[in-house]
Amino acid sequence: MHRSEITLDLDAVRHNARQLIKMVDGAELWAVVKGNAYGHGAVPVAGAALEAGARALCVATLGEGLALRERFPRARIVVLGPVGPGSVPAASRAGLECVAHDDASLEALSGAVEYHIKVNLGLNRYGFDRIPDRLREQPVGVFGQFSHAHVDLEVTALQLARFLEQCEAVPRATRHVCNSSAALSLPAARLDAVRSGSALLGVSLMTNPSSRLPLRPALSWISCLAQVRNLPAGAAVGYEGAHRVTRPTVTGVVPVGYGDGFVSRLVGTTVLVGDEPATVIGSVSMDALTVALPRRFPIGTPVTLIGDGLPMESHLRFASMANWELCTGLSNDPLRVHRRILNDHSGSLPVS
């Protein structure tokens, strides 16, 4: 018997894709499915996004691109991360689009594959500070990444102006600079295409709390109570007495821990037991966590870790986590976590 279940609702992905396509009003939607679609499942998410009208798939690595090519032979697939010179032939055979981010990668990709030029807008990671003056051939795309899209629109507007100036050197290239956050908050930056991961999957509040776009979370994570006990005041909970209850307390053990992706920093966050909130106390172990219950519940009562009434954003805010830090760490081990897919229109699809 599995100790928890992660459910992916593909109708939510389709709904979100259609909402985004309507919002960007003429720009293309490119579905970002890197990192196994941020832990949701790359193949089913990609299929649902394409079905709803996404025009391309974006991944981080050549391996991710090759895996998707096997399932989607006609889809446009863009590898956003670096592809070494020795891997360019494989990318070419698979019809993948790659990214030139410096002189060496530009030399390796020119004439071998269709490529995009990446411009450094302030993250100071990959990218040209300026697009080279002489290009042997025009790239199919030019893109960048805003460094402050979700916190400082003034800085973002300056970066957009710099990006548009750079784009003048490659007038026929598809311009794409928006992720979900920028697409929601800065309409002028949507340009020719928008790359969306978080909004596509319904995790939007962290990227733009003011957005009124009616997005639906695509992922839920449910477990249950495995043991319930009454503790007297002063009793310790967790390794090394990590927490002591200050009054008589009913506690419940949930058979999920950091080995499943419920990270230790979430001690103190809220989960739902039945429909009632309960606080995680003590320490999160590899295989279990403890909650302080508002009353005694039967063993087997469902515990919502992510889902209806408990969006992922609540945990992210509590622990000051990056948008995808939680869901990308969710276990794919079928011996630990059962994964299921709802509303799959394409037949049986694996989650990973």
Secondary structure, DSSP 8 states (H G I E B T S, - for coil): --SEEEEEEHHHHHHHHHHHHHHHTTSEEEEE-HHHHHTT-HHHHHHHHHHHT--EEEESSHHHHHHHHHH-TTS-EEE-S---GGGHHHHHHTT-BEEE-SHHHHHHHTTTS-EEEEE-SSS-SSSBSS--S--SS--SEEEE--SSTTT-HHHHHHHHHHHHHHHTTSTTSEEEEE-HHHHHH-GGG--SEEEESTTTTT--TTT-TT--------EEEEEE--EEEEE-TT-EESGGG-EE-SS-EEEEEES--TTTT--GGGTT-EEEETTEEEEEES---SS-EEEEESS---TT-EEEEEBTTB-HHHHHHHHT--TTTTGGGS---TTTEEEEEES-SSS-----
